[in-house]
Each structure stands twice: as structure tokens, then as C-alpha cells.
């Protein structure tokens, strides 16, 4: 259900903006959140009455939404590339 350290570091390395990026950039945060959201969505399919996990899922979705809005404000082409690479929306 949870994301492993190795998977998280792979995502950060793949979506990092610069060489010194350790997961602090908005793009890498969105990538990690997307992976966590996908894992928790699978959990919710089997455990639909788990209200605590549902709340955590909603918080993660909203945090990702805010980060994506920030990326879109800063550079729309980066935003388009990121959502295409992650398989979100369009």
C-alpha cells in the first residue's frame, strides 16, 4: 500500500528539475504524490468504508492539485509535459 524508499528515490531522480534536486521541486513532489494516490486508490477499492484513508487520499489529491496549479502558473509547457508524462488528465 505504501510507497517504498527505492520507488520514491527513483521517482525523484526521474522528475527532478536540476542535479541538486532531492525531491523538493514541485514536479518531483507531484510525481511522488501521484504514486501514493494510485496506491491508496487501489486500497480504497477493496476497503470502501475506511474513512481515515479516504480523508488522507483527499488531502493528497488537493495538495497535488495546488502543486499542479503552481507549476501551471510558472511555466505552462512544463505543466503540459508533466501531466502527459504522469498520465493525468488530457
Kinemage of the C-alpha trace (Angstrom):
@kinemage 1
@onewidth
@group {chain A} dominant
@subgroup {mainchain}
@vectorlist {calphas} color= white
{ca unk a 1} P 0.000 0.000 0.000
{ca unk a 2} L 2.723 2.482 0.876
{ca unk a 3} L 5.483 3.663 -1.402
{ca unk a 4} L 8.946 2.201 -0.802
{ca unk a 5} L 12.067 4.303 -0.320
{ca unk a 6} L 13.608 2.959 -3.510
{ca unk a 7} L 10.481 3.731 -5.573
{ca unk a 8} L 10.343 7.232 -4.095
{ca unk a 9} L 14.015 7.908 -4.868
{ca unk a 10} L 13.542 6.595 -8.423
{ca unk a 11} L 10.592 8.965 -8.948
{ca unk a 12} L 12.537 11.905 -7.526
{ca unk a 13} L 15.505 11.124 -9.773
{ca unk a 14} L 13.259 10.793 -12.842
{ca unk a 15} L 11.277 14.000 -12.289
{ca unk a 16} L 13.992 16.175 -10.749
{ca unk a 17} L 14.446 19.630 -12.226
{ca unk a 18} L 18.149 20.019 -11.504
{ca unk a 19} L 21.073 17.876 -10.472
{ca unk a 20} L 20.854 19.049 -6.841
{ca unk a 21} L 17.115 18.331 -6.565
{ca unk a 22} L 16.430 15.989 -3.636
{ca unk a 23} L 12.652 15.879 -4.036
{ca unk a 24} L 11.872 19.463 -3.149
{ca unk a 25} L 10.843 20.622 -6.600
{ca unk a 26} L 7.150 20.786 -7.349
{ca unk a 27} L 7.437 18.304 -10.230
{ca unk a 28} L 9.045 15.600 -8.112
{ca unk a 29} L 6.536 16.217 -5.312
{ca unk a 30} L 3.683 15.772 -7.791
{ca unk a 31} L 5.227 12.529 -9.073
{ca unk a 32} L 5.541 11.069 -5.556
{ca unk a 33} L 2.025 12.192 -4.633
{ca unk a 34} L 0.644 10.629 -7.812
{ca unk a 35} L 2.205 7.285 -6.943
{ca unk a 36} L 0.837 7.452 -3.393
{ca unk a 37} L -2.612 8.420 -4.693
{ca unk a 38} L -2.638 5.469 -7.098
{ca unk a 39} L -1.675 3.062 -4.309
{ca unk a 40} L -4.301 4.441 -1.937
{ca unk a 41} L -6.962 4.351 -4.652
{ca unk a 42} L -6.367 0.614 -5.039
{ca unk a 43} L -6.714 0.221 -1.264
{ca unk a 44} L -9.977 2.170 -1.284
{ca unk a 45} L -11.473 -0.124 -3.942
{ca unk a 46} L -11.297 -3.034 -1.506
{ca unk a 47} L -11.881 -1.064 1.714
{ca unk a 48} L -14.555 1.474 0.808
{ca unk a 49} L -15.556 2.056 4.450
{ca unk a 50} L -12.063 3.148 5.506
{ca unk a 51} L -12.886 6.792 6.265
{ca unk a 52} L -9.452 7.655 7.666
{ca unk a 53} L -7.687 6.582 4.487
{ca unk a 54} L -10.328 8.364 2.418
{ca unk a 55} L -9.542 11.623 4.216
{ca unk a 56} L -5.807 11.123 3.629
{ca unk a 57} L -6.488 10.443 -0.042
{ca unk a 58} L -8.487 13.651 -0.388
{ca unk a 59} L -5.725 15.652 1.308
{ca unk a 60} L -3.134 14.223 -1.096
{ca unk a 61} L -5.311 14.929 -4.139
{ca unk a 62} L -5.808 18.543 -3.022
{ca unk a 63} L -2.088 19.016 -2.325
{ca unk a 64} L -1.268 17.677 -5.802
{ca unk a 65} L -3.904 19.965 -7.319
{ca unk a 66} L -2.295 23.008 -5.662
{ca unk a 67} L 1.194 21.988 -6.792
{ca unk a 68} L -0.012 21.476 -10.367
{ca unk a 69} L -1.662 24.913 -10.322
{ca unk a 70} L 1.651 26.394 -9.145
{ca unk a 71} L 3.550 24.660 -11.948
{ca unk a 72} L 0.981 25.856 -14.491
{ca unk a 73} L 1.342 29.464 -13.265
{ca unk a 74} L 5.128 29.293 -13.506
{ca unk a 75} L 5.526 27.556 -16.862
{ca unk a 76} L 2.631 26.111 -18.833
{ca unk a 77} L 4.802 23.996 -21.126
{ca unk a 78} L 6.393 22.257 -18.121
{ca unk a 79} L 2.897 21.659 -16.763
{ca unk a 80} L 1.700 20.099 -20.017
{ca unk a 81} L 4.778 17.871 -20.223
{ca unk a 82} L 4.391 16.744 -16.603
{ca unk a 83} L 0.722 15.772 -16.811
{ca unk a 84} L 1.378 13.942 -20.077
{ca unk a 85} L 4.320 12.041 -18.572
{ca unk a 86} L 2.310 11.120 -15.446
{ca unk a 87} L -0.797 10.191 -17.423
{ca unk a 88} L -3.015 12.770 -15.743
{ca unk a 89} L -5.977 14.462 -17.405
{ca unk a 90} L -5.605 15.063 -21.145
